[in-house]
Structure formats: C-alpha cells, structure tokens
Amino acid sequence: METGSTTAEGQALLRGRLTGRCIAMGLLGSLLLSTCGSWPVGSTERVEVKIDGVVLPVSVEELGNFVRSPTGDPSQLSRSELSTWMRLLAPESREGLIHLLKAPVLSRRSLGRQLLSSWGAGPLLDALGGLIRVEGGKRINRLLVLPTLEQLLEEQETVSTLDVLEALPTQQLLLDLDALVVAANSWRFELQRHQNLMRALSQEEARLQSLKGSGRSPSSDVPLQSRLAVDHRSRPLRVERWIPQLPHEDSTWVLMMPGLGGDPNHFHWLARSLMEAGWPVAVLEHPGSDAAAVKGLLEGSQPFDGVAALQQRLADLAAVLDAQRRGELNIPGDEVVLMGHSLGALTALLASGAELVLGIEQRCEGALAGLPLTNLSELLQCELAAGRVLEGKAISPPARAVVGLNSFGGLIWPHRSSQAVPLPLLMVGGTLDLITPPLDEQLGLLAGLAEHPACRVVVVEGASHFSPIRVDGQGKASEGDDLFRLGEELVGVNPLSVQRVIAHEVIHFLDSLSSEPPRNEAVHLMEASSKTRWHRLGRRQALQLMD
C-alpha cells in the first residue's frame, strides 16, 4: 500500500499552480486584444501609481530606461520621483517589478489570443477600468487599448507590460494599486481554495493501480470516415467512426465532441481505447470552432463567436443522432453516451436536459466584476448566457449517460440551486486546470446535477485543461507539431500517463452502466509506473470538499 504524495511532490504541484497563476495574468493581457482600429497618435508620458492613498508620478521614458538597463540599480537613476520610489522598494520588490514589466503578456501565437475580438474582452476591460484610469480620472476603455495591442503585435513577436504602458495613446495613466490589492486578495482567496483541495487530496492514502496503454494494431490506427449532409452547414459534416469487431453487449455507443480549437485527431487515443474495449465511437468535427478556426483566430483572419459556435455544435449533435437512428452512419448501438472535452462537455450537459438556473445575469455580473483569472471559463459562460442559447436543448430520447472531460458550467448550474438530472454523469478534471478548475466546475457540477448512483467525479493530480489532448508525435508535454504544442505549465505533468488514467476511468464508468450501482465511496489511486495519482469521488465527497 502506497501513501500520499511526498512533501517534495506536493511542493512541485504547488509551484506548478503558482506558475499557472502567472500564465493567467498573461492571459489577462491577451484578453484585451482585438483587430479593430488603426494605430493611435501619441503615447504615454507619465504613469501615476496610487498606493495607500498617495499618488506617485513616474516618467514612462525613465521607467523604460531603468527596466532595460543592465544593472537595474536605482542609484544609477538621475534624481527624480522614480529614483526616490525605487530606493524605497526592497531589492526583491524592485526585481519583481522589473520582471513584471519585462514579462511578455501576449505573443502572436499565445493561447490567450483565442479570445481576441471576443465578447469577453469588453467585460474584462470594464472591470479593469476601476484599476487603470486616464486623464481626468476617466476609466480606461477598449477603444484605447485594443488597437494599441493589435499594432504592437503587428510590429513584434511578443508584447510586454512595459511595451503596453509606453504605447498607449494617452499622456497620463493612473494605476490604482489600492484597488488592485483588493482584487488580488480576491484572487488569492480563490487560489487558496483550490490549493486546499490539492492539499486535501494529496494527503489521502492511494492504492497502486496498473494501467495498460492502448494497442496500435494497423487496422485500428485509421478510423472510418463519413460525410453527413446537414441543413445548417454549407459543407457536409465529417464524422470519424471507430467500430469494434465485437461490440459491447449493452448496445451502447459513444458520441465524442472536441472542445474549442479541438480536432477529432486530438482524441484518437481515447476513441481507440474505447473501441478496443468494445464500444463503437463517433467523433465529430465542428467547423467554425475547431483547430482551423482557432488558427484563423490567432492569425487575425476571423473572430470567434461563442454563441454561434454553441448553436452549430448542438445542431451537429442532433444531426448525427438522427442519422445514426436512421442507420445512415453504420454505427451500431441503441443508446448513446455523450462525451465531450471542455466546450464539447458543455454541449453534452445541455443536451442531457440540465435546466438553466434563474439569475445567471446577476451571477455573471459578480463574476466579471472580479476579473475571473482563476476560472477563465466564466467568460464564455456569460457570453452564452447573454446570447440566450442555454435553454431547451435536451435531446429525445435522452442519452444513456454523459462524460465531461474538463467540463464547465458552474455559473449556469450553481451547485446549491440546480435541479439534478437523472442520468449517470462522469466529470473528469485536473488540479492544474485554471480554465475550468475542478473545485468550481467538475466538483460543483457533480454536487449540483448528480442524482443517479453511478455519478462520479475524477480529479487527476498534475493534469491541466489540455491533458486530454494528444497530438501526432507527442511523447511528452512539449512535443507534437500542432496548435496545442504547449509547455508543461499548460499541458500539465505526465500527459500520457494522465491520458491512460482518463481512458481507464471512462471505461470503468461505462462498464458500471450495465452493472449494479456502485457504493460510490471515495477511491484514491496511483499508477504504478508514473506515480500519477487520481481520485474517484461521489456526490457526497464532492459536497464535503466544496464546503
């Protein structure tokens, strides 16, 4: 019997979480980006910093020279407000300030650029208006910031905080650090909640579990391809089919939906594993919100409309279900399990019949005012709520079950007031996920929607929002020539072992659908080879961790 993670392992996870916070701060800058407007005239000359009610004026030119100087020594500055201010700071504080101002907040291929020109840019700028003001104390606005950031990206590969301060078309900025401290305390509280979850789970005793990798026989490497003509798209919808030689005896099939920016090939590893276990699998392509669409978004050739993307995805889902029932796709099975990653998981939950809880406008107002850096999915949830596309999406006949990988919907279905759905639900999340964090999303969804005794949530230590994605040639976090070629901070720890865990848990869940309901007690496991730990929890345990 193995015990919980060592202190060193726990510290490593905490460092990863803090790194994730830095990434989120960088994403904040990228969320301000758009493709509108032309290069503005003029640039910032002075920055006033308000702290403890005192306003400190600083020359932006002098600040830039100081940050870019080889020494960063305030004694090398000419006598000025900046030199006085810098001398008051402790050495580590000066180093931190220099690091902050030099750190890139945006690059041409950064993940955050997926939200450029998006609905979320406006609410974030409105919230930032209380922290950053221009001449006369006016709130900063998107028409000031967005063209500036866009032009900077046209001229250079990466954009730093200092670059933005120097380029903004206003002679004076006021940075209200007093207000920022209040916001930072709120972010710190949210991060502490998630760190407490990690700490509680890491202390649980875990038993060893051997996991097998997916076989790769030549006949199973390439899925069958189908093209389905649909009324809502100008071109046929592509559907990949993974058909086992001996289908599972319970006549269930799986419909898999990638998330925003996802393609069917990102989930070949999972479809293959399920097929080898006996389940027919269909994987959808969602033009307009797939990898090609996000590539166009990153290159500035097209915007992203979350409302339109969800409407199209729901229509794709309905069309495939109808075609399968008519026998047009040659996919065996009488009942469907809806499975999705991120936005695909939200689509599955909406199709399950989960009812929107009244008052989402007020919940969004509170969430957006607090700058949702510890749960970026809240931006998309509020965009979808504003677009009125979250009601009346249940399919008929109902699905057999729902599997959500890095699912979200905490604002749509708050756990203390949601109406449970009668379907078995499996929610899978990771402790390094800052986009759909497990405490507010997967655990919260299970607590609010679970009714069936087979419902469970699986939390994988070291897994991120992108751990379920595998790209061609990937052997470790940073490998693979793809849009999702990301570093460990975003992909998470040991992505291939995390994927083995996910496949194991999905198959375990599907097996439970045709057996006696489980006792639903908490189970804590560790893979023997990689030491990856994960936790299988029922609704009662989810509620306990959230309280």
N, C-alpha and C positions, 0 to 999 in steps of 0.2 A: 504494500500500500504506500502510495506516494503522498507527501504532504503538499501544502500550498506553495506558491512561488517563493523563492528566496528573497531576502531583502534587496539584493542586487537586481534581481529581475523586476521587482516592484519599482525600484528607482528608475530602471530603464524605461518602463512603461510610463512613469510619471514624466520623465524627460521627453518622451515621445508626445505626451499630451500637451506639455508646455510648448513644444515645437509646433504642434497643431494650432495652438493659440496664435503663435507668430504668423502662421500661414493665414489664419482667419483675418488677422489685422491687415495682411497684404491683400486679401480678397476684398476687404472694405474699400481699399483704393480702387480696385478694378471694378467694383460695382458702380462707381461713379462715371464710368466711361460710356460714351455714345459716339455715333458717327455724324452727328449734326453740326451745322455751323461752319464758319470759316475762322481762320486764325485771328484772334482779337488783337487790338492795338494796346501797347503799353505793357508793363509788368509791375510786380510788387516791389515797392521800395522799402517799406518798413513793416515789421511784424510787432504787434504789441501782445505781450503774454500777461494774462491776468491770473494771479495766484494769491490766495489769501487776501483777496480784495485789493491787491496792489498791482498796478499796470506797469510792466517793464517794456519800454520801447527798444527795438533792436533793428539795426540796418540789415536788410537781407543780403546786400553785397558783402558786408563784413562777415555775416554769418556763413555765407558760402565760402569765403576765403579761409575762414577758420576751420570749417569742416574739411576742406580739401587740402589744408596744409599738412606737411609730412609729420609734424610733431603734435598738433592739436593742443599746444601749450598756451594757456591764456596769458602767460607773461609776455608772449610774442605779439599780443594784440596792442594796437595803439589805445591810449586811454579813452574809453567810451563806455556807454551803457552796457555793451556786450561784454567788454573785458571785466567790468565790475560784476556783472551777473555770473560770468564763468568762474571768477575767483571764489564766489560764494558757494559754488557747487563742489561737492566731494568729487575726488578723481574718478571714482566708479560711476558717479552720476554723469560726469562730463563724457566719459567713454560711452555710456548708454545712450546719451543724447546724440552723439556723433554717429553711433551705429544706427539709431533710428532714422536720422536724416539721410544717411547714405544708403540705407537698405532699399532694394527695389520693391516697390509696391505693385508694379504692373510690368508685364512683358508682352511681347507680341503674341506669344503662344501660351500665356498663363491660363490656368483653369478659370480664373475669375472673369476672363473676357467672355465667357459663355453668356454672361448676363449684361453685356453691353447692349445698349438700346432697349433694355428690357423694362418691364413695368416696375421692377424692384429698385431701379436707380432713383426714381422720384421720391418714394417714401424714405429711402436712406438719406438722400440729400436734405429732405425736410427735417429729419431728426438731427443731422449734422449741423443744421442751421443754428441750433442752440449752443454749439460748441465753437463754431467758426463764424465770425462776423466781418463785414467790410466797412468801408467809410460810413460814418454816421450811425454805426451800430446796427446796420441792416443785416438780416440773415443772408447767409450765402445761398445761392440758388444754382440750379442745374445749368442754366444758360451761361453762367460764368465759368463753371468747372468743366463741363463735358467737352466743349470744343478745345479747351486747353489741353486736356489729357489726350484727346484724339490727335491733335497736332504733334504733341511730344512723341507719341508712338510712331507717327509718320517719319520722324527725324531720327529716332534712336531705338535700339532694341529693347532697352529696359528704362523704366521711369522710377526715380527715387522720390522720397518725400521732399527733399530739398529742391529737386527739379520742379516739382509742382508749385512750391512756395515762390520760386523765382519767376515762374512763367505766368502765374495767374494775373489776369488783366485788371488789377486794382492796385492803387498806390499804397494801400494800408490794409492789413489783416489784423484781427483781434482773435487770438487763441485763448478761449476761456478754459484754463486748466482747472479752475474750481468746478465747473460743470463736468469736465472730463473725469475728474476724480469721482464724482457721483456715479457717472456711467461706468467707470472702471470698477467701482465697488460692486455694482450690479453684475458685471461680467465675472468678477472674481467669485461672487456667491454662486453663480451658475456653474462655473468650473469646479468649485469645491464640491458641489452636489455630485457631479459626475466623477470626480476623484474619489469621493466617499463610496460610490458604487464600485469602482475598481478595487478599492481597498477591501471592501466587504467581500467581494467575490474572490479576491486573491488569497484570502485567509481560509477559504473553505478547503477541506481535505478532498483531494481528487484521486480517483482510481485510474489506473492505466488502461488505455483502450488502443488496440491495434487497428489501423485503418489501411485498407488496400487502395492502391491507385487504380485509375481507370485503365482498362486494357485498350490497346490501339491496334486491333486487327485491321487489315486493309479494307475489308468490307464495311467496317463501321466508321471509318475516318470521314467519309463523304456522305452528307445527308442527301435525301431525295428532295428535289426542288419542284415546287408547284407555283403556278401563277394564277391568281384569282381575280377576275374582273369584278370591280366594285363600283357602285354609283358615285361614291364620294371622292374618288381619286381619278385623275386623268390617265393613269397607267395601272396595269394590273398589280395587285399586291403580292409580294413574294413571301412564300411560306416554306420554311425548311421542315422536312418530316424525318423523324428518326423512328423507324419501325422495327421492333424486336422480332426475332424469329418465333419466339414463344411468348406471346403477350401474357401479362399478369392475369390471373384467373378472376380478378374482381371487375374486369371490363371498364377500368378507369384509364383515361388518357390525360395528358398534361399539356396545357397551353402556356407557353413561356413568352413573356414580354420584356425586352430590354428597357433600361432606363434612358433618360435624356442623354443623347450622344452615344448610345449603345447600338451595337450591331449584333445580328444573330451569331456571327463567328466568335464574339466575346464569350458566348456561353456554350460552345461546342463541348467543352469538358463536362459540363453538368448534364447536357442533353444525352451525351454518350453514356455517362454513368447511369442515368435513369433508364435508358434503353437497355443497357446490359442487365439491369435488374428486372426488366420485363414490362416497363411502361412505355407505350407509344408517346412521343413528344412532338409537338408542333411549335416551332419558334418563329415569331413574327418579325418582320421588318417594318419599321414605322417611318416612312419617308417624311421629311419635314422636321423630325426631332431625332434623327439617327446621327451616326458619325459624320456623314457627308454634310448634313445640315449644320452641325456644330462647327465643322471645319470652315464652312462658309461664314458662319457667325464670327469665328476667330479672325478670319481674313477681312471682315467688314463688308462682305458682299450681300449679306442678308441678315435681318433682325430675327429675334426669337419671340414668338407669341405663345405663351403658355396656355392660354385659353383655347386657341385654335389647335394646338398640339394635343391637348387632352380630348377635345371633341373628335379629332381624327382617330386617336388611339381607341376610343370607345367604339367608334364606328368600325374600325378594323377588327376589333374583338367580336362584335356582333356578326360581322360578315363571315368570319372564319367559323364561328359556332354554327351559323346557319348552313354553310357549305358542308361542314362535317356531318351534320344531321342528315343532309340530303345525299350523302355518300359521294360528294364531288371531290373530296380530298384524299380519299382512300386511307383514312386514319381510323383504325378500329377503336371501339370503345363506346360505352353508353352514357357515362358520366364524366364530366371534365373537372380537373383540378386547375384552378387559375393560379399561375405563378408569375411573379414579376420582380424586377430589381428597381428600387427607387421609384421613379415616376411610373414604371410598369407595375410596381406593387400597389401604388395608389389607385391605378386603374382597376386592378383586380379587386381591391377593397370596395370601390364604388360599385362595381358590377355585382358584388356579393349582396348588396342591399343594405349596407350600413347607412343609416339615416343621418343627414346633417343636423347637428345640434344648433338650435337657435342662438343668436347672439354672437356669431362669428365676427361681425363688423367690430364690435367692442373688443373682442379678444385680439383681433388684428391691430386695432388702434394701440392697444397697450404693448403688444409685441414689437411693433415697428418703432414706437417711440423710444424703446430701449435699445435700438440697434442690435438686431439678432445675430451677433457674431458667434454665439455658441450653438446656434441652430439655424443654419442658413436656409433650411427647407421652409422656414416660416414665411420667407419672402414669396416663394412660389405658392404656398397655401393661400396667402392673402390675395395674390393675383387671381387665382382660380375662384376664390370667393367673390371678389369684385366682379368677375366675369360671369357669375351666376351659372356655373357649369357643374355644380356639385350635387345636385338633387335629381332624384328619379332615374338613376342609371342602372338599376338592378336588372339582371338577365332572367329569362324564364325559358325552361325550368332552371332552378337555382343550381349553382355549382356544387360539386361534392365537397370541396374544401378550398382554402386559399393559403398560398405560401408567399410570404413577402420577405424579400431579401433587402435589408436596409430600407424598410418601409417607413412612411411618414404619414402624418395626419393628426398630430396632437392638438392643433388648433381646430380642426374640423370635428374631431371626436374627443373632446376633453374627457379624461377617464372618470371623473366623478359625476358626469351627467349624460353619458352616452347610453344609447339603447343597444343591448347586446344583440349579436347576430347568431343564429342557431347553427352556423357552420363550424367545423373544425378549422382552427387557424394556427399556422406556424409563422412566427415572426423571428427573423434572424438579424442580429446586429453585431457591431464590434465596438470595443472600448475606445478605439482611436478615431471614431467617426464624429467629426464636428459638423457634418452637413445634416445628418439625421441621427443625432445622439440617442443611444438606446434608452436612457432614463426617461426622456420626454417623449420619445417616439415609439420604439418597439415595446418597451415595458408598459408605457402609457396606453398604447393601443390594445394590448392584451388585457390590461386591467379594465378598460372601458368597454371592449367589444366581446370579450370571451364569455361564452355560455356553455359550449359543448365540452365534455370532459376530456377530449383529446387535444384541446387548445394548449399551446405551449409557446414559450419564447426561448430562443437560444442566443446567448451572448458569448462571443468569442474574444478572448483576450488578445490584444495586439492587432485585431482586424480593423480595417478602416472602411469608409464608404465604397472604396473601389476594389476591395479584396476579392469580390466575386468575379471580377473581370479578368480574363486571361487573353493575352494577345499572342499571335504567332511568334514562336521562337522564345517565349518567355521562360526563363529558368529561375529568375529571381526578380526582385522588385523593379529594378530599373531596366530590364531587358524587354525587347519587343519594339519593332518599328511601327508605331501606331500613335494615334491621338492620345491614348492613355499610357504613353511611356512616361511614367511618373517616378519620382523618388520615393524612398521608404516612408517619408513623412506622410504622403498621401496614400500610397498603396498599403501601408501597414507592414507588420512584421510577418515573415514567412508566408507570403501569399499562397504558395502552392499547398502548404500544409493546411492553411485556413480553408482552401477550396476542398481538400479531402474531408475536412470536418463538415463543411456545408453539405457536400454530397451524402455523407453518412447520415446526417440528421434529417435531410429531406427524405431519403429512402426509409429511414426509421419511422418518420411521420406517416408516409404513405402506407407503409405496412400496417400501422396502427389503425388505419381507417377500416380495415376488414377484420379486425380482431376485437377482443374485449377492451373496453375503455381502460386506459392506464390509471394507475393510482395517482399519477400527477404529482409525485413528490419531487423535490429538487434533486437533480443528479449533477455531479461535478466530475468532469473527465479530463484526462490528459493524454495526448497522443504519445505513444512510447518513443518514437524516433525523434520528433522535433521538439517535444515538450510543450507543444501548443495546448493551452488549456481552454476549456469551454464549459458552459453552464446551461443546463436544460431546466427551465423553471415553469411552474404552473401559475395560474392567475393569483392564487393566494400569496405565493412568494413574490410575484411582481408587485402586488399592492404593498407588501411589507417593505420592499426596497425603495418604494417611492415615498413612503411616509417618513 
